[in-house]
Amino acid sequence: MTANDNWQDDVASASELATIGLTPADASESALVITLLPGQYTAIVRGNNAGTGTALGRGL
């Protein structure tokens, strides 16, 4: 399981986000980079405190 609340908390993921130009404008937003092998996956996305949000998946 991978999760975060503030995208800059994970230094490696933050660096990768900066490299590919996908850094959020607000440091309190969530964002992460993970590398997966080809296959089918399920992502469960939810906002902090059961709030709403947006999920974006990008294959490179």
Backbone atoms as SQL, in Angstrom:
CREATE TABLE atoms (id INTEGER PRIMARY KEY, chain TEXT, resi INTEGER, resn TEXT, atom TEXT, x REAL, y REAL, z REAL);
INSERT INTO atoms VALUES
  (1, 'A', 1, 'MET', 'N', 0.844, -1.179, 0.000),
  (2, 'A', 1, 'MET', 'CA', 0.000, 0.000, 0.000),
  (3, 'A', 1, 'MET', 'C', 0.884, 1.236, 0.000),
  (4, 'A', 2, 'THR', 'N', 0.511, 2.213, -0.783),
  (5, 'A', 2, 'THR', 'CA', 1.228, 3.477, -0.845),
  (6, 'A', 2, 'THR', 'C', 0.237, 4.599, -0.599),
  (7, 'A', 3, 'ALA', 'N', 0.628, 5.540, 0.248),
  (8, 'A', 3, 'ALA', 'CA', -0.269, 6.655, 0.552),
  (9, 'A', 3, 'ALA', 'C', 0.556, 7.864, 0.971),
  (10, 'A', 4, 'ASN', 'N', -0.035, 9.035, 0.838),
  (11, 'A', 4, 'ASN', 'CA', 0.562, 10.243, 1.391),
  (12, 'A', 4, 'ASN', 'C', -0.497, 11.324, 1.541),
  (13, 'A', 5, 'ASP', 'N', -0.169, 12.351, 2.286),
  (14, 'A', 5, 'ASP', 'CA', -1.083, 13.476, 2.484),
  (15, 'A', 5, 'ASP', 'C', -0.448, 14.757, 1.945),
  (16, 'A', 6, 'ASN', 'N', 0.821, 14.910, 2.142),
  (17, 'A', 6, 'ASN', 'CA', 1.561, 16.069, 1.658),
  (18, 'A', 6, 'ASN', 'C', 2.641, 15.561, 0.713),
  (19, 'A', 7, 'TRP', 'N', 2.544, 15.896, -0.552),
  (20, 'A', 7, 'TRP', 'CA', 3.360, 15.267, -1.584),
  (21, 'A', 7, 'TRP', 'C', 4.860, 15.410, -1.373),
  (22, 'A', 8, 'GLN', 'N', 5.317, 16.425, -0.673),
  (23, 'A', 8, 'GLN', 'CA', 6.747, 16.626, -0.479),
  (24, 'A', 8, 'GLN', 'C', 7.322, 15.776, 0.657),
  (25, 'A', 9, 'ASP', 'N', 6.473, 15.070, 1.402),
  (26, 'A', 9, 'ASP', 'CA', 6.950, 14.240, 2.513),
  (27, 'A', 9, 'ASP', 'C', 7.825, 13.078, 2.044),
  (28, 'A', 10, 'ASP', 'N', 7.568, 12.546, 0.864),
  (29, 'A', 10, 'ASP', 'CA', 8.375, 11.459, 0.303),
  (30, 'A', 10, 'ASP', 'C', 9.373, 12.087, -0.670),
  (31, 'A', 11, 'VAL', 'N', 10.614, 12.210, -0.239),
  (32, 'A', 11, 'VAL', 'CA', 11.635, 12.929, -1.008),
  (33, 'A', 11, 'VAL', 'C', 11.865, 12.302, -2.382),
  (34, 'A', 12, 'ALA', 'N', 11.934, 10.984, -2.453),
  (35, 'A', 12, 'ALA', 'CA', 12.181, 10.316, -3.736),
  (36, 'A', 12, 'ALA', 'C', 11.021, 10.554, -4.705),
  (37, 'A', 13, 'SER', 'N', 9.789, 10.412, -4.224),
  (38, 'A', 13, 'SER', 'CA', 8.625, 10.634, -5.072),
  (39, 'A', 13, 'SER', 'C', 8.530, 12.109, -5.479),
  (40, 'A', 14, 'ALA', 'N', 8.812, 13.017, -4.566),
  (41, 'A', 14, 'ALA', 'CA', 8.780, 14.455, -4.858),
  (42, 'A', 14, 'ALA', 'C', 9.793, 14.808, -5.937),
  (43, 'A', 15, 'SER', 'N', 10.966, 14.204, -5.863),
  (44, 'A', 15, 'SER', 'CA', 12.002, 14.456, -6.869),
  (45, 'A', 15, 'SER', 'C', 11.554, 13.975, -8.239),
  (46, 'A', 16, 'GLU', 'N', 10.946, 12.797, -8.281),
  (47, 'A', 16, 'GLU', 'CA', 10.448, 12.257, -9.551),
  (48, 'A', 16, 'GLU', 'C', 9.314, 13.115, -10.101),
  (49, 'A', 17, 'LEU', 'N', 8.415, 13.571, -9.239),
  (50, 'A', 17, 'LEU', 'CA', 7.329, 14.449, -9.682),
  (51, 'A', 17, 'LEU', 'C', 7.888, 15.730, -10.301),
  (52, 'A', 18, 'ALA', 'N', 8.926, 16.288, -9.687),
  (53, 'A', 18, 'ALA', 'CA', 9.549, 17.500, -10.219),
  (54, 'A', 18, 'ALA', 'C', 10.201, 17.217, -11.572),
  (55, 'A', 19, 'THR', 'N', 10.859, 16.065, -11.690),
  (56, 'A', 19, 'THR', 'CA', 11.536, 15.700, -12.929),
  (57, 'A', 19, 'THR', 'C', 10.555, 15.588, -14.092),
  (58, 'A', 20, 'ILE', 'N', 9.381, 15.024, -13.848),
  (59, 'A', 20, 'ILE', 'CA', 8.406, 14.840, -14.931),
  (60, 'A', 20, 'ILE', 'C', 7.414, 16.002, -15.027),
  (61, 'A', 21, 'GLY', 'N', 7.592, 17.020, -14.186),
  (62, 'A', 21, 'GLY', 'CA', 6.775, 18.230, -14.288),
  (63, 'A', 21, 'GLY', 'C', 5.360, 18.103, -13.777),
  (64, 'A', 22, 'LEU', 'N', 5.151, 17.265, -12.765),
  (65, 'A', 22, 'LEU', 'CA', 3.799, 17.067, -12.236),
  (66, 'A', 22, 'LEU', 'C', 3.679, 17.454, -10.762),
  (67, 'A', 23, 'THR', 'N', 4.409, 18.444, -10.314),
  (68, 'A', 23, 'THR', 'CA', 4.325, 18.855, -8.913),
  (69, 'A', 23, 'THR', 'C', 3.046, 19.649, -8.665),
  (70, 'A', 24, 'PRO', 'N', 2.314, 19.328, -7.615),
  (71, 'A', 24, 'PRO', 'CA', 1.132, 20.117, -7.258),
  (72, 'A', 24, 'PRO', 'C', 1.534, 21.534, -6.829),
  (73, 'A', 25, 'ALA', 'N', 0.636, 22.483, -7.021),
  (74, 'A', 25, 'ALA', 'CA', 0.905, 23.867, -6.638),
  (75, 'A', 25, 'ALA', 'C', 0.926, 24.037, -5.126),
  (76, 'A', 26, 'ASP', 'N', 0.164, 23.238, -4.413),
  (77, 'A', 26, 'ASP', 'CA', 0.028, 23.358, -2.962),
  (78, 'A', 26, 'ASP', 'C', 0.763, 22.200, -2.286),
  (79, 'A', 27, 'ALA', 'N', 1.658, 22.504, -1.356),
  (80, 'A', 27, 'ALA', 'CA', 2.442, 21.476, -0.665),
  (81, 'A', 27, 'ALA', 'C', 1.581, 20.527, 0.158),
  (82, 'A', 28, 'SER', 'N', 0.352, 20.912, 0.494),
  (83, 'A', 28, 'SER', 'CA', -0.506, 20.041, 1.293),
  (84, 'A', 28, 'SER', 'C', -1.301, 19.052, 0.439),
  (85, 'A', 29, 'GLU', 'N', -1.145, 19.123, -0.883),
  (86, 'A', 29, 'GLU', 'CA', -1.834, 18.168, -1.755),
  (87, 'A', 29, 'GLU', 'C', -1.104, 16.827, -1.769),
  (88, 'A', 30, 'SER', 'N', -1.802, 15.805, -2.179),
  (89, 'A', 30, 'SER', 'CA', -1.219, 14.469, -2.307),
  (90, 'A', 30, 'SER', 'C', -0.778, 14.226, -3.733),
  (91, 'A', 31, 'ALA', 'N', 0.348, 13.575, -3.871),
  (92, 'A', 31, 'ALA', 'CA', 0.833, 13.125, -5.183),
  (93, 'A', 31, 'ALA', 'C', 1.954, 12.141, -4.915),
  (94, 'A', 32, 'LEU', 'N', 2.052, 11.134, -5.741),
  (95, 'A', 32, 'LEU', 'CA', 3.143, 10.183, -5.585),
  (96, 'A', 32, 'LEU', 'C', 3.451, 9.534, -6.912),
  (97, 'A', 33, 'VAL', 'N', 4.639, 8.985, -6.991),
  (98, 'A', 33, 'VAL', 'CA', 5.082, 8.249, -8.168),
  (99, 'A', 33, 'VAL', 'C', 5.404, 6.835, -7.715),
  (100, 'A', 34, 'ILE', 'N', 4.826, 5.876, -8.400),
  (101, 'A', 34, 'ILE', 'CA', 5.153, 4.473, -8.115),
  (102, 'A', 34, 'ILE', 'C', 5.414, 3.777, -9.446),
  (103, 'A', 35, 'THR', 'N', 6.269, 2.797, -9.432),
  (104, 'A', 35, 'THR', 'CA', 6.580, 2.016, -10.623),
  (105, 'A', 35, 'THR', 'C', 5.995, 0.623, -10.442),
  (106, 'A', 36, 'LEU', 'N', 5.196, 0.222, -11.407),
  (107, 'A', 36, 'LEU', 'CA', 4.526, -1.079, -11.352),
  (108, 'A', 36, 'LEU', 'C', 4.891, -1.908, -12.568),
  (109, 'A', 37, 'LEU', 'N', 4.914, -3.189, -12.383),
  (110, 'A', 37, 'LEU', 'CA', 5.080, -4.098, -13.511),
  (111, 'A', 37, 'LEU', 'C', 3.794, -4.100, -14.325),
  (112, 'A', 38, 'PRO', 'N', 3.868, -4.431, -15.613),
  (113, 'A', 38, 'PRO', 'CA', 2.644, -4.509, -16.416),
  (114, 'A', 38, 'PRO', 'C', 1.635, -5.466, -15.778),
  (115, 'A', 39, 'GLY', 'N', 0.384, -5.076, -15.803),
  (116, 'A', 39, 'GLY', 'CA', -0.666, -5.908, -15.228),
  (117, 'A', 39, 'GLY', 'C', -1.884, -5.078, -14.900),
  (118, 'A', 40, 'GLN', 'N', -2.821, -5.687, -14.219),
  (119, 'A', 40, 'GLN', 'CA', -4.047, -5.003, -13.813),
  (120, 'A', 40, 'GLN', 'C', -3.946, -4.636, -12.340),
  (121, 'A', 41, 'TYR', 'N', -4.375, -3.445, -12.009),
  (122, 'A', 41, 'TYR', 'CA', -4.295, -2.946, -10.642),
  (123, 'A', 41, 'TYR', 'C', -5.587, -2.235, -10.276),
  (124, 'A', 42, 'THR', 'N', -5.832, -2.132, -8.995),
  (125, 'A', 42, 'THR', 'CA', -6.945, -1.356, -8.474),
  (126, 'A', 42, 'THR', 'C', -6.388, -0.259, -7.594),
  (127, 'A', 43, 'ALA', 'N', -6.846, 0.953, -7.814),
  (128, 'A', 43, 'ALA', 'CA', -6.440, 2.075, -6.977),
  (129, 'A', 43, 'ALA', 'C', -7.655, 2.545, -6.196),
  (130, 'A', 44, 'ILE', 'N', -7.501, 2.667, -4.907),
  (131, 'A', 44, 'ILE', 'CA', -8.561, 3.205, -4.056),
  (132, 'A', 44, 'ILE', 'C', -8.113, 4.605, -3.651),
  (133, 'A', 45, 'VAL', 'N', -8.874, 5.593, -4.063),
  (134, 'A', 45, 'VAL', 'CA', -8.503, 6.991, -3.836),
  (135, 'A', 45, 'VAL', 'C', -9.572, 7.638, -2.976),
  (136, 'A', 46, 'ARG', 'N', -9.131, 8.304, -1.934),
  (137, 'A', 46, 'ARG', 'CA', -10.089, 9.037, -1.098),
  (138, 'A', 46, 'ARG', 'C', -9.405, 10.271, -0.547),
  (139, 'A', 47, 'GLY', 'N', -10.199, 11.261, -0.243),
  (140, 'A', 47, 'GLY', 'CA', -9.677, 12.503, 0.315),
  (141, 'A', 47, 'GLY', 'C', -9.439, 12.372, 1.805),
  (142, 'A', 48, 'ASN', 'N', -8.653, 13.276, 2.325),
  (143, 'A', 48, 'ASN', 'CA', -8.401, 13.330, 3.760),
  (144, 'A', 48, 'ASN', 'C', -9.720, 13.565, 4.497),
  (145, 'A', 49, 'ASN', 'N', -9.934, 12.873, 5.580),
  (146, 'A', 49, 'ASN', 'CA', -11.171, 12.988, 6.364),
  (147, 'A', 49, 'ASN', 'C', -12.414, 12.712, 5.523),
  (148, 'A', 50, 'ALA', 'N', -12.317, 11.711, 4.648),
  (149, 'A', 50, 'ALA', 'CA', -13.422, 11.282, 3.768),
  (150, 'A', 50, 'ALA', 'C', -13.846, 12.367, 2.800),
  (151, 'A', 51, 'GLY', 'N', -12.964, 13.298, 2.474),
  (152, 'A', 51, 'GLY', 'CA', -13.263, 14.346, 1.503),
  (153, 'A', 51, 'GLY', 'C', -13.201, 13.821, 0.080),
  (154, 'A', 52, 'THR', 'N', -13.515, 14.662, -0.865),
  (155, 'A', 52, 'THR', 'CA', -13.470, 14.284, -2.272),
  (156, 'A', 52, 'THR', 'C', -12.169, 14.779, -2.876),
  (157, 'A', 53, 'GLY', 'N', -11.845, 14.262, -4.028),
  (158, 'A', 53, 'GLY', 'CA', -10.631, 14.658, -4.707),
  (159, 'A', 53, 'GLY', 'C', -10.630, 14.139, -6.133),
  (160, 'A', 54, 'THR', 'N', -9.486, 14.229, -6.779),
  (161, 'A', 54, 'THR', 'CA', -9.321, 13.790, -8.148),
  (162, 'A', 54, 'THR', 'C', -8.128, 12.870, -8.257),
  (163, 'A', 55, 'ALA', 'N', -8.252, 11.825, -9.021),
  (164, 'A', 55, 'ALA', 'CA', -7.146, 10.901, -9.250),
  (165, 'A', 55, 'ALA', 'C', -6.747, 10.960, -10.722),
  (166, 'A', 56, 'LEU', 'N', -5.450, 10.926, -10.967),
  (167, 'A', 56, 'LEU', 'CA', -4.928, 10.941, -12.317),
  (168, 'A', 56, 'LEU', 'C', -3.880, 9.852, -12.433),
  (169, 'A', 57, 'GLY', 'N', -4.023, 8.999, -13.391),
  (170, 'A', 57, 'GLY', 'CA', -3.022, 7.971, -13.638),
  (171, 'A', 57, 'GLY', 'C', -2.305, 8.290, -14.931),
  (172, 'A', 58, 'ARG', 'N', -1.019, 8.065, -14.949),
  (173, 'A', 58, 'ARG', 'CA', -0.250, 8.363, -16.152),
  (174, 'A', 58, 'ARG', 'C', 0.783, 7.264, -16.370),
  (175, 'A', 59, 'GLY', 'N', 0.761, 6.683, -17.519),
  (176, 'A', 59, 'GLY', 'CA', 1.773, 5.695, -17.876),
  (177, 'A', 59, 'GLY', 'C', 2.899, 6.373, -18.632),
  (178, 'A', 60, 'LEU', 'N', 4.107, 6.029, -18.270),
  (179, 'A', 60, 'LEU', 'CA', 5.258, 6.634, -18.970),
  (180, 'A', 60, 'LEU', 'C', 5.972, 5.606, -19.789);
